[in-house]
Structure formats: C-alpha cells, structure tokens
Amino acid sequence: MNDSPGWAPPGSSPSDEPDHGSQQPNEPVGHPAQERPARGTTWARQQPPAGRWTAPDGGISTPPTHPAGPANGGGWGTGWRQAPPAPRPGVIPLRPLGVSEILDGAIATMRAHWRTVLGISLAVSVVAQGLITVVTGLWFRTTSGTGSVDKPDPTLGETLESVRSAMGSSSVTLFVGVLGTIVTTALLTMVTARAVLGRPVSTGEAWGDARPRLLQLCGLLLLIPAIAAAVISVGMAPGLLLAAVGVPSEGAALASLGALAGTGVAIWLWIRFSLAAPALMLEKQGIISALRRSAKLVRGAWWRVFGIQLLSIVLVFIVAAIVEVPTSAVAMAFGGDGAIDYLSGESVSVGWAFLIVVGIGGVISSAITFPISAGVTALLYMDQRIRREALDLDLVRAAGYGD
C-alpha cells in the first residue's frame, strides 16, 4: 500500500470502493455479469491489444512502456499516469532539490549570467586579495620558523610565539576569505534569485537590489566571525589562566583542548547561521532577525546543511588548487630560494614580487570559487524554504506558471 498524500491506490480499502451491487469480491471492475467467466474457469488466452483503459476512479490512464502491468504479471498500480515534472523556468526545478541539483544550479548560474557573476566576484576578489597581500607584506613577510617548538620542553611563550608566527598569515587569509564569501553570497543571492525564475539580471540591477541592505550586511559579516572568535577565546581562557598562575605545561595543554572544543562549537554556529546572508538580502530582515531566521531554517537539518557546505568547500579547494599551483610555481621563480624556504616554514623574508604574483593567483582563484560557494548557499537557502514553507508554490506563480 502506498499512503503518499494525494494518491489512493486502487482497491486499497474495501470501504473506499464504490457499491457494485451483486458483484462478487475479487471480480474485475467494469465487466458485466453475463460476460464474466464462470467460477473456476480462467480468462481466455487472447486478450484485446494493449491500449488505454479506464481507471477505477473514472479517469483515463495510459499503460506503462515498461513490461510491468496487468498483461505482463505486474500489479494494477503500476500503470497509472505519473505526476508531471516540476516546472523549471531557470537553473533549478521548482521542487525540493538534491545535492547534485544544488551544485549544478550554482554552476548553471555562473554559465547563464557569467558577465554579472564574474564582475561581482572579480571586484570582491581584488579587494579581498589586495588586503591579504598588504597585510602579509607589512606584518607577516618574515617568518620566525618553528625551531622553538623543536626543543624538548618549550615554554608557553615560545609555543605561543611559534603558533602566532605560523598561523598569523593563515588566519588573516581565512578571515578575509570568509568576509569575501559572505559579501559575494549576499550580492550574488540577487542574481541567483532571478536565475531561478529564468530572468536576466545585470550588475547594476544586482547592485541596486543589494545596496539598501549593505549596512546591515556589514554588521552581519562582522558579527559572525566575532561570535566564532569569542567562542574559541572562551574555550582557551581556562588554560591561559592556568599558565598565567605558574603552571605553563598544563596550561598550554588545557588551552589547546579548549581551542579544539571552541572550534567545534564555532563550526556548529557557523552552519547554524550560514543562511543568514540570503535571509537578510531576500527577506529584508535585520541582523538579529536574519540570524534567527537562519537558525530556524537549519534546525533539524544541520547535518544535511553541513554536508552540502563541506562538499562545496572541497569543490572550491580543488578548483583553487588547480589555479593556484601554477601561479605559486611562477611566484617561486620570482622569489628564488627564499620563497621555497618561506613556504616550508623556515625563518626567511620574501620580497613584494613574490607576494604580488601569489596575490594575482589568489584573485583569479577567488573570482572563480566565490560564485560557487555563494550559489550553493543561496540555493541551499531556497531549498530549505521549499522543504519547510512550500516556497516552490510562490516561485511557480512568480515565474508565470500559475497565470
């Protein structure tokens, strides 16, 4: 029995069948009594050719093209007409989406509106990568190496200094990259929303739609990393206090465990609030309301959202590696042996030429990867609303299918 809403299988319940007078149980519907074979006999070997027949509810049904069916030993329920496919005016079908459809929709948006998408992502990439290059050149161009942690019993100060030197540039890159992703997601959400309906959009139109929300967007993109940093700091605080009172080894170990636990909580919060930017831009929400809206949409689907976001990160990493490996090789040719030592963590200083070439590779990589992550987030937001709030019905009407 299939108990899916809106579909009643033939003969699923005796109480649902119409009254056929003196018709005996299990006899086929629609055959008069004088044409029925006598009890104990079988149907004739030759039957009418396959064609259209009348379903029990009075509608006309077309038999399936596959072997299953009454004439081929299949069940009576295998021949009813299937529901029509969901309308697809744009880059996705207007129904709950699978993982592959979300990823394909993000790529299809890039192909359909490549001028607008690449224009926005290139502008954000130039600003973001420019900040990374300048900060790295001014404060992290010289590395102190990892020699201090090679000692048998390094002090807490030596360990923290080594960690600061090793992670300083990476932290700046990660922080600016996250901010760039949030900004691109917010701007490209407008492009994606129109691409879903199959409507063209220019860079000016996307900017005009996004401009009234930019101040709130700035508050959102500053608040989310601040929350993550605060959570990690709270996790490390007990270990740092223990080290400050004179127990450095135990304090360092406790601080490391606290940082690990805080990172786990920060990742949980990041997924919980990952749909806040599309909610802010499309629903005209405030900052706190957008965070609550994202938490509501993600509730009960955290692992699904996490898996899709993680898959998009892996895809972005692969694309970035394809672009940045050749540019890093060119940068090492400009930087000489010092560049190789710099990448391996030795205590060296690299020149601006090396950093600029690496920055150019970063701009190209970000211009391609930002739209992927932004498109996935925007389509994931729409998919969650389709699943929870039947947004697909509104999208069908907006696309003109309900007229």
SVG drawing of the C-alpha trace seen along z (x, -y; Angstrom):
<svg xmlns="http://www.w3.org/2000/svg" viewBox="-27 -52 95 76">
<polyline fill="none" stroke="black" stroke-width="0.4" points="0.0,0.0 1.2,-3.5 0.0,-6.1 1.6,-9.1 -0.6,-12.2 -2.8,-12.8 -2.6,-9.3 -5.0,-6.5 -4.0,-3.0 -6.8,-1.1 -8.6,1.3 -6.6,0.1 -9.5,0.4 -12.9,2.0 -14.6,-0.9 -13.3,-3.2 -14.7,-1.1 -18.0,-2.1 -21.0,0.1 -21.3,2.5 -24.5,4.3 -24.3,8.0 -20.7,8.0 -18.7,10.7 -15.4,9.9 -12.2,10.0 -14.0,9.8 -12.7,7.3 -14.4,3.9 -16.2,2.9 -17.2,6.5 -21.0,7.2 -22.1,10.4 -23.0,12.1 -19.5,11.6 -17.7,12.9 -16.3,16.4 -17.9,19.0 -16.4,19.6 -13.5,22.0 -12.6,21.1 -9.7,18.9 -9.5,15.9 -9.2,16.5 -5.6,16.7 -6.2,14.0 -6.9,10.6 -7.6,7.3 -4.5,5.4 -2.8,3.1 -4.2,-0.4 -5.8,-3.0 -8.2,-1.8 -10.5,-3.4 -9.1,-3.6 -11.4,-2.8 -11.9,-6.5 -13.2,-7.1 -10.1,-8.7 -8.2,-7.5 -4.8,-6.1 -2.1,-5.2 -0.3,-1.9 3.4,-1.9 6.0,-1.4 8.0,1.0 7.0,4.7 5.2,4.3 1.4,4.2 -1.7,6.4 -0.9,8.0 2.7,8.8 2.3,10.1 2.6,6.7 0.4,5.1 -2.6,2.9 -1.0,-0.1 2.0,-0.2 0.1,-1.7 -1.3,-4.9 -0.1,-8.1 2.9,-9.7 2.8,-13.2 4.1,-15.8 7.7,-17.0 8.2,-20.2 8.5,-23.4 12.0,-24.6 11.9,-28.2 15.6,-28.8 18.6,-27.0 16.8,-24.6 13.5,-22.7 10.9,-24.2 10.7,-21.4 12.9,-20.1 16.5,-19.8 19.0,-17.0 22.7,-17.7 23.8,-17.4 21.0,-19.7 22.2,-22.4 25.8,-22.1 24.6,-22.0 22.4,-25.1 25.3,-27.1 27.4,-26.2 24.4,-26.9 24.0,-30.4 27.6,-31.1 27.2,-30.0 23.9,-31.8 24.9,-35.1 28.7,-35.0 29.2,-38.7 27.3,-39.7 28.6,-36.9 32.3,-37.3 32.0,-41.1 30.8,-40.9 33.2,-38.2 36.2,-39.8 35.6,-43.1 35.3,-41.4 38.3,-39.2 40.5,-42.2 39.6,-44.0 40.0,-40.9 43.2,-39.6 44.6,-43.1 44.0,-43.3 45.6,-39.9 48.7,-40.9 49.2,-44.2 48.7,-42.7 51.1,-39.8 53.7,-42.1 53.6,-44.5 53.4,-42.2 54.0,-38.5 56.5,-38.8 59.2,-37.5 58.6,-34.1 60.4,-33.1 60.3,-29.4 59.4,-26.5 62.7,-26.0 61.4,-26.9 58.9,-24.0 61.6,-21.5 63.1,-21.9 62.4,-19.0 60.4,-21.3 59.4,-24.6 57.9,-27.2 54.4,-28.5 55.7,-31.8 57.9,-30.1 55.0,-27.8 52.5,-30.7 55.1,-32.7 55.6,-29.8 51.9,-29.3 51.3,-33.0 54.1,-33.2 52.8,-30.0 49.1,-30.9 49.2,-34.6 49.1,-34.9 46.8,-31.9 44.4,-33.5 44.3,-36.7 43.7,-34.8 40.9,-32.8 39.3,-35.8 39.3,-37.9 38.2,-35.0 35.2,-34.4 34.2,-38.0 34.6,-38.0 32.5,-34.9 29.7,-36.5 29.7,-39.7 29.7,-37.7 27.0,-35.4 24.8,-38.4 25.3,-40.2 25.0,-37.0 21.9,-36.0 20.1,-38.6 21.5,-37.1 20.6,-33.6 17.0,-34.6 16.4,-35.9 18.3,-33.0 15.9,-30.6 13.0,-32.3 14.8,-32.4 15.1,-36.2 18.1,-38.2 19.9,-40.4 22.7,-43.0 25.4,-44.0 23.6,-47.4 20.3,-45.6 22.0,-43.3 23.8,-46.3 20.5,-48.2 18.7,-45.3 21.6,-44.8 22.5,-48.4 19.8,-49.2 20.9,-46.2 24.7,-46.8 25.0,-48.5 23.2,-45.6 25.2,-43.2 28.4,-44.8 27.2,-44.3 26.3,-40.7 29.7,-39.9 31.5,-41.4 29.2,-39.7 29.6,-36.1 33.4,-36.0 33.3,-37.9 31.0,-35.2 33.3,-32.5 36.4,-34.2 34.7,-34.8 33.7,-31.2 37.3,-30.0 38.7,-32.6 36.3,-31.4 37.4,-27.8 41.1,-28.8 40.6,-31.1 40.9,-28.4 44.2,-27.1 45.7,-30.6 44.7,-31.5 46.3,-28.3 49.5,-29.1 49.4,-32.7 49.4,-31.5 52.6,-29.4 51.6,-26.1 52.8,-26.5 52.8,-22.9 49.3,-22.0 48.0,-25.4 49.3,-25.0 47.6,-21.6 44.4,-22.8 44.4,-25.8 44.9,-23.5 41.9,-21.4 39.8,-24.5 40.7,-25.8 39.7,-22.5 36.4,-22.4 35.8,-26.1 36.5,-25.4 33.9,-22.7 31.3,-25.0 32.3,-27.7 31.7,-25.3 28.3,-24.4 27.4,-28.1 28.8,-28.8 26.4,-26.2 23.5,-27.4 24.0,-30.9 25.2,-30.1 21.9,-31.0 21.7,-34.4 23.1,-36.4 20.5,-35.2 17.7,-35.7 18.9,-39.3 19.0,-40.1 15.8,-38.4 13.5,-38.8 14.7,-42.3 15.4,-41.1 17.5,-42.8 20.8,-41.4 19.4,-39.5 16.3,-38.5 18.4,-37.1 20.4,-35.0 17.3,-33.7 15.8,-33.0 18.9,-31.0 18.8,-29.1 15.1,-28.2 15.7,-27.0 18.7,-24.9 17.0,-23.4 16.5,-19.7 18.7,-19.7 22.1,-20.6 23.9,-17.6 22.5,-18.0 23.4,-21.6 26.9,-20.8 27.4,-18.1 26.4,-20.2 28.6,-23.1 31.5,-20.8 31.1,-19.4 31.2,-22.9 34.3,-23.7 36.0,-20.6 35.0,-21.6 36.2,-25.1 39.5,-23.8 40.1,-21.6 39.3,-24.5 41.6,-26.8 44.4,-24.3 44.1,-23.9 44.5,-27.7 47.0,-28.5 49.6,-25.7 50.8,-27.1 50.9,-30.7 52.7,-29.6 55.3,-28.0 55.7,-31.3 56.0,-33.1 58.7,-30.8 60.6,-31.5 60.4,-35.2 61.2,-34.7 64.1,-32.3 65.3,-30.0 63.8,-32.3 60.3,-31.6 60.8,-27.9 62.0,-28.3 59.1,-30.7 56.6,-28.1 58.3,-25.4 58.1,-27.5 61.8,-28.5 62.9,-31.8 63.2,-33.9 61.9,-37.1 60.3,-37.2 60.0,-40.1 57.0,-42.0 57.3,-40.4 56.6,-37.0 53.6,-38.3 52.1,-40.1 52.4,-37.1 50.7,-35.0 48.1,-37.7 47.3,-37.6 46.8,-33.9 44.5,-34.4 42.4,-36.9 41.9,-34.5 41.1,-31.7 38.7,-33.7 36.9,-35.1 36.0,-31.5 35.4,-30.0 33.4,-32.8 30.4,-32.3 30.4,-28.5 30.2,-28.9 27.8,-31.8 25.5,-30.0 25.4,-26.9 24.5,-28.9 21.7,-30.8 20.2,-27.7 20.5,-25.8 18.5,-28.7 15.8,-28.4 15.8,-24.6 15.3,-24.8 12.4,-27.2 10.9,-24.9 11.1,-22.0 9.7,-23.8 7.5,-26.6 6.5,-25.4 8.4,-28.3 8.2,-26.5 4.5,-27.4 5.3,-31.1 8.2,-30.7 5.9,-28.9 3.4,-31.8 6.3,-34.3 7.6,-32.5 4.1,-32.9 3.1,-29.2 0.1,-29.9 -1.4,-32.5"/>
</svg>
